Amino acid sequence: MPSPSRAPVNRPPQKRPGSGPSAHDLLRRTLAVYGLGGLILPFVGIKLIDLLVPAIPGLG
């Protein structure tokens, strides 16, 4: 007995490599969503971790 035909799977369109948003678009979106703090705060956090790690015995 032949199997029943299935409906086609609805898949999103394939993206071409390099067709994503530009760096300018990503920066604009980041600033709009997180503000300037979202751009600067990660660097401050990394610097604080960098200063605290040597103070931990056995790690620094």
All heavy atoms as TSV, in Angstrom:
chain	resi	resn	atom	element	x	y	z
A	1	MET	N	N	0.843	-1.168	0.000
A	1	MET	CA	C	0.000	0.000	0.000
A	1	MET	C	C	0.895	1.241	0.000
A	1	MET	O	O	1.829	1.344	0.795
A	1	MET	CB	C	-0.857	-0.048	1.259
A	1	MET	CG	C	-1.986	0.910	1.250
A	1	MET	SD	S	-3.097	0.502	2.614
A	1	MET	CE	C	-4.559	1.005	1.843
A	2	PRO	N	N	0.674	2.226	-0.870
A	2	PRO	CA	C	1.517	3.413	-0.917
A	2	PRO	C	C	1.312	4.285	0.325
A	2	PRO	O	O	0.217	4.363	0.865
A	2	PRO	CB	C	1.080	4.133	-2.181
A	2	PRO	CG	C	-0.245	3.577	-2.532
A	2	PRO	CD	C	-0.344	2.231	-1.907
A	3	SER	N	N	2.406	4.912	0.763
A	3	SER	CA	C	2.310	5.771	1.941
A	3	SER	C	C	1.607	7.072	1.561
A	3	SER	O	O	1.740	7.556	0.439
A	3	SER	CB	C	3.691	6.055	2.507
A	3	SER	OG	O	4.457	6.739	1.557
A	4	PRO	N	N	0.885	7.660	2.504
A	4	PRO	CA	C	0.187	8.915	2.181
A	4	PRO	C	C	1.206	10.041	1.977
A	4	PRO	O	O	2.272	10.059	2.579
A	4	PRO	CB	C	-0.673	9.174	3.411
A	4	PRO	CG	C	-0.068	8.370	4.505
A	4	PRO	CD	C	0.623	7.211	3.848
A	5	SER	N	N	0.868	10.951	1.099
A	5	SER	CA	C	1.793	12.059	0.840
A	5	SER	C	C	1.775	13.016	2.031
A	5	SER	O	O	0.760	13.209	2.675
A	5	SER	CB	C	1.410	12.789	-0.438
A	5	SER	OG	O	0.128	13.363	-0.285
A	6	ARG	N	N	2.934	13.571	2.301
A	6	ARG	CA	C	3.040	14.493	3.429
A	6	ARG	C	C	3.069	15.925	2.919
A	6	ARG	O	O	3.551	16.196	1.820
A	6	ARG	CB	C	4.326	14.222	4.210
A	6	ARG	CG	C	4.347	12.864	4.828
A	6	ARG	CD	C	5.610	12.699	5.599
A	6	ARG	NE	N	5.679	11.336	6.138
A	6	ARG	CZ	C	6.515	10.971	7.061
A	6	ARG	NH1	N	7.390	11.828	7.540
A	6	ARG	NH2	N	6.519	9.745	7.515
A	7	ALA	N	N	2.589	16.835	3.760
A	7	ALA	CA	C	2.645	18.254	3.414
A	7	ALA	C	C	4.100	18.709	3.470
A	7	ALA	O	O	4.887	18.199	4.263
A	7	ALA	CB	C	1.801	19.062	4.387
A	8	PRO	N	N	4.482	19.647	2.635
A	8	PRO	CA	C	5.870	20.126	2.673
A	8	PRO	C	C	6.176	20.791	4.014
A	8	PRO	O	O	5.322	21.416	4.618
A	8	PRO	CB	C	5.941	21.124	1.523
A	8	PRO	CG	C	4.541	21.466	1.193
A	8	PRO	CD	C	3.688	20.314	1.637
A	9	VAL	N	N	7.409	20.615	4.460
A	9	VAL	CA	C	7.839	21.210	5.720
A	9	VAL	C	C	8.101	22.682	5.493
A	9	VAL	O	O	8.784	23.064	4.549
A	9	VAL	CB	C	9.117	20.512	6.239
A	9	VAL	CG1	C	9.610	21.160	7.520
A	9	VAL	CG2	C	8.855	19.033	6.447
A	10	ASN	N	N	7.538	23.513	6.357
A	10	ASN	CA	C	7.703	24.957	6.223
A	10	ASN	C	C	8.997	25.361	6.914
A	10	ASN	O	O	9.086	25.439	8.117
A	10	ASN	CB	C	6.503	25.666	6.845
A	10	ASN	CG	C	6.394	27.098	6.393
A	10	ASN	OD1	O	7.141	27.522	5.529
A	10	ASN	ND2	N	5.470	27.834	6.978
A	11	ARG	N	N	10.042	25.613	6.149
A	11	ARG	CA	C	11.355	25.956	6.680
A	11	ARG	C	C	11.660	27.418	6.396
A	11	ARG	O	O	11.237	27.959	5.375
A	11	ARG	CB	C	12.438	25.087	6.030
A	11	ARG	CG	C	12.311	23.644	6.390
A	11	ARG	CD	C	13.500	22.863	5.883
A	11	ARG	NE	N	13.349	21.463	6.254
A	11	ARG	CZ	C	13.497	20.457	5.430
A	11	ARG	NH1	N	13.818	20.673	4.173
A	11	ARG	NH2	N	13.346	19.218	5.848
A	12	PRO	N	N	12.440	28.056	7.280
A	12	PRO	CA	C	12.821	29.446	7.001
A	12	PRO	C	C	13.772	29.499	5.817
A	12	PRO	O	O	14.467	28.527	5.530
A	12	PRO	CB	C	13.518	29.897	8.294
A	12	PRO	CG	C	13.947	28.640	8.966
A	12	PRO	CD	C	12.965	27.578	8.545
A	13	PRO	N	N	13.813	30.618	5.117
A	13	PRO	CA	C	14.727	30.718	3.965
A	13	PRO	C	C	16.180	30.620	4.411
A	13	PRO	O	O	16.535	31.040	5.505
A	13	PRO	CB	C	14.420	32.091	3.381
A	13	PRO	CG	C	13.723	32.841	4.459
A	13	PRO	CD	C	13.061	31.831	5.341
A	14	GLN	N	N	17.009	30.061	3.555
A	14	GLN	CA	C	18.433	29.912	3.842
A	14	GLN	C	C	19.112	31.275	3.731
A	14	GLN	O	O	18.855	32.028	2.804
A	14	GLN	CB	C	19.079	28.942	2.846
A	14	GLN	CG	C	18.568	27.533	2.961
A	14	GLN	CD	C	19.089	26.837	4.215
A	14	GLN	OE1	O	20.100	27.230	4.763
A	14	GLN	NE2	N	18.388	25.830	4.656
A	15	LYS	N	N	19.986	31.586	4.706
A	15	LYS	CA	C	20.748	32.833	4.642
A	15	LYS	C	C	22.075	32.578	3.945
A	15	LYS	O	O	22.701	31.564	4.150
A	15	LYS	CB	C	21.008	33.368	6.049
A	15	LYS	CG	C	19.761	33.884	6.726
A	15	LYS	CD	C	20.124	34.594	7.994
A	15	LYS	CE	C	20.533	35.983	7.621
A	15	LYS	NZ	N	20.786	36.851	8.759
A	16	ARG	N	N	22.471	33.522	3.129
A	16	ARG	CA	C	23.776	33.435	2.488
A	16	ARG	C	C	24.842	33.832	3.496
A	16	ARG	O	O	24.614	34.700	4.331
A	16	ARG	CB	C	23.834	34.375	1.284
A	16	ARG	CG	C	22.888	33.996	0.183
A	16	ARG	CD	C	23.089	34.907	-1.016
A	16	ARG	NE	N	23.234	36.309	-0.660
A	16	ARG	CZ	C	22.241	37.199	-0.668
A	16	ARG	NH1	N	21.036	36.827	-1.033
A	16	ARG	NH2	N	22.453	38.453	-0.337
A	17	PRO	N	N	26.016	33.220	3.425
A	17	PRO	CA	C	27.107	33.634	4.307
A	17	PRO	C	C	27.458	35.101	4.075
A	17	PRO	O	O	27.532	35.561	2.946
A	17	PRO	CB	C	28.273	32.730	3.908
A	17	PRO	CG	C	27.660	31.588	3.187
A	17	PRO	CD	C	26.387	32.106	2.576
A	18	GLY	N	N	27.632	35.838	5.158
A	18	GLY	CA	C	27.981	37.239	5.040
A	18	GLY	C	C	26.806	38.151	4.774
A	18	GLY	O	O	26.983	39.341	4.548
A	19	SER	N	N	25.582	37.628	4.804
A	19	SER	CA	C	24.437	38.485	4.515
A	19	SER	C	C	23.763	38.974	5.789
A	19	SER	O	O	22.679	39.515	5.739
A	19	SER	CB	C	23.417	37.729	3.654
A	19	SER	OG	O	22.856	36.662	4.398
A	20	GLY	N	N	24.421	38.802	6.942
A	20	GLY	CA	C	23.861	39.249	8.210
A	20	GLY	C	C	23.973	40.752	8.353
A	20	GLY	O	O	24.449	41.456	7.455
A	21	PRO	N	N	23.539	41.255	9.500
A	21	PRO	CA	C	23.612	42.696	9.706
A	21	PRO	C	C	25.061	43.177	9.781
A	21	PRO	O	O	25.940	42.455	10.230
A	21	PRO	CB	C	22.898	42.913	11.038
A	21	PRO	CG	C	22.880	41.586	11.704
A	21	PRO	CD	C	22.949	40.561	10.626
A	22	SER	N	N	25.269	44.401	9.350
A	22	SER	CA	C	26.627	44.960	9.376
A	22	SER	C	C	27.002	45.336	10.805
A	22	SER	O	O	26.153	45.390	11.693
A	22	SER	CB	C	26.706	46.196	8.480
A	22	SER	OG	O	25.933	47.244	9.044
A	23	ALA	N	N	28.266	45.611	11.024
A	23	ALA	CA	C	28.733	46.020	12.352
A	23	ALA	C	C	28.035	47.305	12.780
A	23	ALA	O	O	27.685	47.477	13.949
A	23	ALA	CB	C	30.242	46.202	12.329
A	24	HIS	N	N	27.824	48.204	11.836
A	24	HIS	CA	C	27.140	49.464	12.147
A	24	HIS	C	C	25.718	49.202	12.627
A	24	HIS	O	O	25.250	49.824	13.590
A	24	HIS	CB	C	27.152	50.357	10.908
A	24	HIS	CG	C	26.543	51.702	11.136
A	24	HIS	ND1	N	25.258	51.989	10.798
A	24	HIS	CD2	C	27.055	52.834	11.703
A	24	HIS	CE1	C	24.981	53.236	11.129
A	24	HIS	NE2	N	26.070	53.776	11.674
A	25	ASP	N	N	25.016	48.296	11.956
A	25	ASP	CA	C	23.653	47.957	12.358
A	25	ASP	C	C	23.626	47.319	13.741
A	25	ASP	O	O	22.747	47.611	14.551
A	25	ASP	CB	C	23.005	47.011	11.342
A	25	ASP	CG	C	22.774	47.689	10.003
A	25	ASP	OD1	O	22.693	48.935	9.962
A	25	ASP	OD2	O	22.690	46.958	8.995
A	26	LEU	N	N	24.594	46.424	14.014
A	26	LEU	CA	C	24.650	45.781	15.324
A	26	LEU	C	C	24.935	46.799	16.424
A	26	LEU	O	O	24.333	46.747	17.502
A	26	LEU	CB	C	25.714	44.684	15.343
A	26	LEU	CG	C	25.392	43.428	14.547
A	26	LEU	CD1	C	26.590	42.498	14.546
A	26	LEU	CD2	C	24.179	42.739	15.115
A	27	LEU	N	N	25.852	47.734	16.172
A	27	LEU	CA	C	26.163	48.760	17.160
A	27	LEU	C	C	24.950	49.643	17.411
A	27	LEU	O	O	24.633	49.958	18.558
A	27	LEU	CB	C	27.350	49.605	16.686
A	27	LEU	CG	C	27.751	50.761	17.604
A	27	LEU	CD1	C	28.153	50.241	18.973
A	27	LEU	CD2	C	28.874	51.559	16.980
A	28	ARG	N	N	24.262	50.042	16.365
A	28	ARG	CA	C	23.072	50.881	16.521
A	28	ARG	C	C	22.012	50.162	17.349
A	28	ARG	O	O	21.408	50.745	18.243
A	28	ARG	CB	C	22.513	51.248	15.153
A	28	ARG	CG	C	21.275	52.135	15.254
A	28	ARG	CD	C	20.688	52.449	13.919
A	28	ARG	NE	N	21.680	53.191	13.137
A	28	ARG	CZ	C	21.610	53.343	11.825
A	28	ARG	NH1	N	20.633	52.802	11.145
A	28	ARG	NH2	N	22.534	54.027	11.188
A	29	ARG	N	N	21.807	48.869	17.069
A	29	ARG	CA	C	20.802	48.111	17.812
A	29	ARG	C	C	21.223	47.943	19.268
A	29	ARG	O	O	20.411	48.078	20.178
A	29	ARG	CB	C	20.608	46.736	17.173
A	29	ARG	CG	C	19.577	45.907	17.893
A	29	ARG	CD	C	19.214	44.662	17.110
A	29	ARG	NE	N	18.198	43.928	17.820
A	29	ARG	CZ	C	18.425	42.840	18.532
A	29	ARG	NH1	N	19.640	42.352	18.609
A	29	ARG	NH2	N	17.448	42.232	19.161
A	30	THR	N	N	22.515	47.674	19.509
A	30	THR	CA	C	23.000	47.511	20.879
A	30	THR	C	C	22.814	48.798	21.667
A	30	THR	O	O	22.361	48.776	22.808
A	30	THR	CB	C	24.488	47.116	20.876
A	30	THR	OG1	O	24.624	45.878	20.176
A	30	THR	CG2	C	25.023	46.952	22.284
A	31	LEU	N	N	23.148	49.927	21.070
A	31	LEU	CA	C	22.985	51.207	21.752
A	31	LEU	C	C	21.513	51.513	21.998
A	31	LEU	O	O	21.153	52.068	23.040
A	31	LEU	CB	C	23.636	52.333	20.946
A	31	LEU	CG	C	25.155	52.343	20.947
A	31	LEU	CD1	C	25.673	53.438	20.024
A	31	LEU	CD2	C	25.690	52.534	22.346
A	32	ALA	N	N	20.657	51.157	21.059
A	32	ALA	CA	C	19.232	51.413	21.230
A	32	ALA	C	C	18.644	50.546	22.338
A	32	ALA	O	O	17.800	51.001	23.115
A	32	ALA	CB	C	18.497	51.162	19.914
A	33	VAL	N	N	19.079	49.301	22.436
A	33	VAL	CA	C	18.506	48.381	23.422
A	33	VAL	C	C	19.128	48.582	24.790
A	33	VAL	O	O	18.430	48.678	25.796
A	33	VAL	CB	C	18.685	46.915	22.952
A	33	VAL	CG1	C	18.257	45.947	24.039
A	33	VAL	CG2	C	17.887	46.663	21.687
A	34	TYR	N	N	20.453	48.661	24.857
A	34	TYR	CA	C	21.137	48.680	26.143
A	34	TYR	C	C	21.663	50.052	26.531
A	34	TYR	O	O	22.114	50.241	27.661
A	34	TYR	CB	C	22.311	47.691	26.126
A	34	TYR	CG	C	21.871	46.280	25.868
A	34	TYR	CD1	C	22.121	45.672	24.658
A	34	TYR	CD2	C	21.185	45.564	26.839
A	34	TYR	CE1	C	21.707	44.371	24.414
A	34	TYR	CE2	C	20.772	44.271	26.612
A	34	TYR	CZ	C	21.043	43.685	25.390
A	34	TYR	OH	O	20.629	42.415	25.163
A	35	GLY	N	N	21.675	50.982	25.644
A	35	GLY	CA	C	22.227	52.290	25.941
A	35	GLY	C	C	23.746	52.229	25.979
A	35	GLY	O	O	24.364	51.208	25.692
A	36	LEU	N	N	24.359	53.330	26.351
A	36	LEU	CA	C	25.813	53.395	26.371
A	36	LEU	C	C	26.381	52.465	27.431
A	36	LEU	O	O	27.463	51.911	27.266
A	36	LEU	CB	C	26.265	54.835	26.616
A	36	LEU	CG	C	27.710	55.154	26.294
A	36	LEU	CD1	C	28.009	54.815	24.835
A	36	LEU	CD2	C	28.007	56.608	26.562
A	37	GLY	N	N	25.655	52.242	28.525
A	37	GLY	CA	C	26.114	51.332	29.575
A	37	GLY	C	C	26.272	49.911	29.069
A	37	GLY	O	O	27.143	49.177	29.527
A	38	GLY	N	N	25.453	49.513	28.133
A	38	GLY	CA	C	25.558	48.171	27.571
A	38	GLY	C	C	26.801	47.993	26.736
A	38	GLY	O	O	27.244	46.877	26.479
A	39	LEU	N	N	27.390	49.100	26.328
A	39	LEU	CA	C	28.617	49.036	25.536
A	39	LEU	C	C	29.852	49.157	26.423
A	39	LEU	O	O	30.870	48.545	26.155
A	39	LEU	CB	C	28.601	50.168	24.503
A	39	LEU	CG	C	29.512	50.021	23.310
A	39	LEU	CD1	C	29.056	48.841	22.467
A	39	LEU	CD2	C	29.455	51.278	22.474
A	40	ILE	N	N	29.743	49.920	27.513
A	40	ILE	CA	C	30.906	50.184	28.369
A	40	ILE	C	C	30.971	49.228	29.556
A	40	ILE	O	O	32.061	48.790	29.941
A	40	ILE	CB	C	30.872	51.644	28.860
A	40	ILE	CG1	C	31.027	52.580	27.663
A	40	ILE	CG2	C	31.945	51.914	29.890
A	40	ILE	CD1	C	30.865	54.029	27.980
A	41	LEU	N	N	29.837	48.882	30.138
A	41	LEU	CA	C	29.814	48.059	31.347
A	41	LEU	C	C	30.541	46.722	31.213
A	41	LEU	O	O	31.243	46.321	32.150
A	41	LEU	CB	C	28.367	47.839	31.803
A	41	LEU	CG	C	28.188	47.262	33.192
A	41	LEU	CD1	C	28.791	48.189	34.235
A	41	LEU	CD2	C	26.727	47.028	33.484
A	42	PRO	N	N	30.442	46.001	30.088
A	42	PRO	CA	C	31.202	44.747	29.985
A	42	PRO	C	C	32.714	44.942	30.134
A	42	PRO	O	O	33.388	44.123	30.749
A	42	PRO	CB	C	30.854	44.216	28.591
A	42	PRO	CG	C	29.540	44.824	28.287
A	42	PRO	CD	C	29.555	46.168	28.938
A	43	PHE	N	N	33.247	46.033	29.601
A	43	PHE	CA	C	34.684	46.283	29.718
A	43	PHE	C	C	35.072	46.581	31.162
A	43	PHE	O	O	36.116	46.143	31.634
A	43	PHE	CB	C	35.100	47.442	28.799
A	43	PHE	CG	C	34.965	47.104	27.349
A	43	PHE	CD1	C	33.872	47.539	26.614
A	43	PHE	CD2	C	35.916	46.330	26.708
A	43	PHE	CE1	C	33.743	47.222	25.272
A	43	PHE	CE2	C	35.802	46.004	25.362
A	43	PHE	CZ	C	34.709	46.457	24.658
A	44	VAL	N	N	34.216	47.314	31.880
A	44	VAL	CA	C	34.468	47.601	33.293
A	44	VAL	C	C	34.431	46.301	34.089
A	44	VAL	O	O	35.288	46.060	34.947
A	44	VAL	CB	C	33.437	48.614	33.828
A	44	VAL	CG1	C	33.581	48.805	35.336
A	44	VAL	CG2	C	33.571	49.946	33.105
A	45	GLY	N	N	33.453	45.438	33.795
A	45	GLY	CA	C	33.356	44.155	34.491
A	45	GLY	C	C	34.570	43.270	34.252
A	45	GLY	O	O	35.090	42.636	35.176
A	46	ILE	N	N	35.042	43.228	33.028
A	46	ILE	CA	C	36.222	42.426	32.707
A	46	ILE	C	C	37.445	42.967	33.437
A	46	ILE	O	O	38.258	42.201	33.963
A	46	ILE	CB	C	36.452	42.393	31.182
A	46	ILE	CG1	C	35.351	41.568	30.515
A	46	ILE	CG2	C	37.825	41.834	30.839
A	46	ILE	CD1	C	35.318	41.679	29.012
A	47	LYS	N	N	37.564	44.290	33.512
A	47	LYS	CA	C	38.702	44.893	34.215
A	47	LYS	C	C	38.641	44.561	35.712
A	47	LYS	O	O	39.675	44.254	36.333
A	47	LYS	CB	C	38.711	46.412	34.001
A	47	LYS	CG	C	39.896	47.099	34.617
A	47	LYS	CD	C	41.195	46.611	33.995
A	47	LYS	CE	C	42.376	47.340	34.559
A	47	LYS	NZ	N	43.633	46.873	33.977
A	48	LEU	N	N	37.446	44.604	36.305
A	48	LEU	CA	C	37.308	44.257	37.723
A	48	LEU	C	C	37.702	42.804	37.971
A	48	LEU	O	O	38.399	42.502	38.946
A	48	LEU	CB	C	35.872	44.503	38.188
A	48	LEU	CG	C	35.485	45.967	38.373
A	48	LEU	CD1	C	34.000	46.082	38.689
A	48	LEU	CD2	C	36.320	46.614	39.459
A	49	ILE	N	N	37.269	41.911	37.109
A	49	ILE	CA	C	37.652	40.500	37.239
A	49	ILE	C	C	39.161	40.366	37.107
A	49	ILE	O	O	39.806	39.627	37.866
A	49	ILE	CB	C	36.917	39.639	36.192
A	49	ILE	CG1	C	35.430	39.587	36.501
A	49	ILE	CG2	C	37.502	38.233	36.139
A	49	ILE	CD1	C	34.580	38.976	35.416
A	50	ASP	N	N	39.728	41.099	36.161
A	50	ASP	CA	C	41.178	41.062	35.950
A	50	ASP	C	C	41.939	41.529	37.192
A	50	ASP	O	O	43.014	41.023	37.497
A	50	ASP	CB	C	41.522	41.939	34.746
A	50	ASP	CG	C	42.951	41.771	34.287
A	50	ASP	OD1	O	43.426	40.614	34.288
A	50	ASP	OD2	O	43.571	42.779	33.911
A	51	LEU	N	N	41.374	42.489	37.924
A	51	LEU	CA	C	42.015	42.985	39.142
A	51	LEU	C	C	41.787	42.053	40.331
A	51	LEU	O	O	42.624	41.978	41.237
A	51	LEU	CB	C	41.491	44.381	39.479
A	51	LEU	CG	C	41.865	45.487	38.489
A	51	LEU	CD1	C	41.139	46.775	38.843
A	51	LEU	CD2	C	43.363	45.705	38.456
A	52	LEU	N	N	40.661	41.334	40.345
A	52	LEU	CA	C	40.331	40.478	41.486
A	52	LEU	C	C	40.994	39.101	41.427
A	52	LEU	O	O	41.300	38.514	42.472
A	52	LEU	CB	C	38.814	40.295	41.594
A	52	LEU	CG	C	38.039	41.544	42.023
A	52	LEU	CD1	C	36.546	41.279	41.953
A	52	LEU	CD2	C	38.433	41.985	43.421
A	53	VAL	N	N	41.229	38.578	40.259
A	53	VAL	CA	C	41.791	37.218	40.129
A	53	VAL	C	C	43.150	37.078	40.797
A	53	VAL	O	O	43.381	36.077	41.510
A	53	VAL	CB	C	41.840	36.789	38.640
A	53	VAL	CG1	C	42.701	35.557	38.456
A	53	VAL	CG2	C	40.432	36.520	38.133
A	54	PRO	N	N	44.069	38.031	40.684
A	54	PRO	CA	C	45.349	37.872	41.372
A	54	PRO	C	C	45.219	37.834	42.897
A	54	PRO	O	O	46.096	37.312	43.583
A	54	PRO	CB	C	46.156	39.093	40.935
A	54	PRO	CG	C	45.570	39.500	39.659
A	54	PRO	CD	C	44.107	39.183	39.765
A	55	ALA	N	N	44.129	38.362	43.442
A	55	ALA	CA	C	43.940	38.376	44.886
A	55	ALA	C	C	43.460	37.019	45.400
A	55	ALA	O	O	43.492	36.774	46.620
A	55	ALA	CB	C	42.939	39.465	45.281
A	56	ILE	N	N	43.034	36.126	44.549
A	56	ILE	CA	C	42.554	34.797	44.957
A	56	ILE	C	C	43.755	33.860	45.058
A	56	ILE	O	O	44.468	33.666	44.081
A	56	ILE	CB	C	41.510	34.243	43.968
A	56	ILE	CG1	C	40.326	35.187	43.880
A	56	ILE	CG2	C	41.069	32.853	44.367
A	56	ILE	CD1	C	39.337	34.830	42.787
A	57	PRO	N	N	43.976	33.298	46.256
A	57	PRO	CA	C	45.125	32.400	46.412
A	57	PRO	C	C	45.015	31.184	45.485
A	57	PRO	O	O	43.956	30.576	45.359
A	57	PRO	CB	C	45.055	31.951	47.883
A	57	PRO	CG	C	44.133	32.916	48.545
A	57	PRO	CD	C	43.231	33.467	47.480
A	58	GLY	N	N	46.092	30.868	44.841
A	58	GLY	CA	C	46.135	29.703	43.959
A	58	GLY	C	C	45.782	30.018	42.517
A	58	GLY	O	O	45.992	29.191	41.638
A	59	LEU	N	N	45.205	31.180	42.262
A	59	LEU	CA	C	44.853	31.523	40.874
A	59	LEU	C	C	45.784	32.591	40.307
A	59	LEU	O	O	45.965	32.649	39.104
A	59	LEU	CB	C	43.405	32.037	40.795
A	59	LEU	CG	C	42.303	31.011	40.983
A	59	LEU	CD1	C	40.940	31.677	40.858
A	59	LEU	CD2	C	42.410	29.902	39.961
A	60	GLY	N	N	46.299	33.452	41.134
A	60	GLY	CA	C	47.058	34.592	40.623
A	60	GLY	C	C	48.491	34.429	40.630
A	60	GLY	O	O	49.419	33.906	40.725
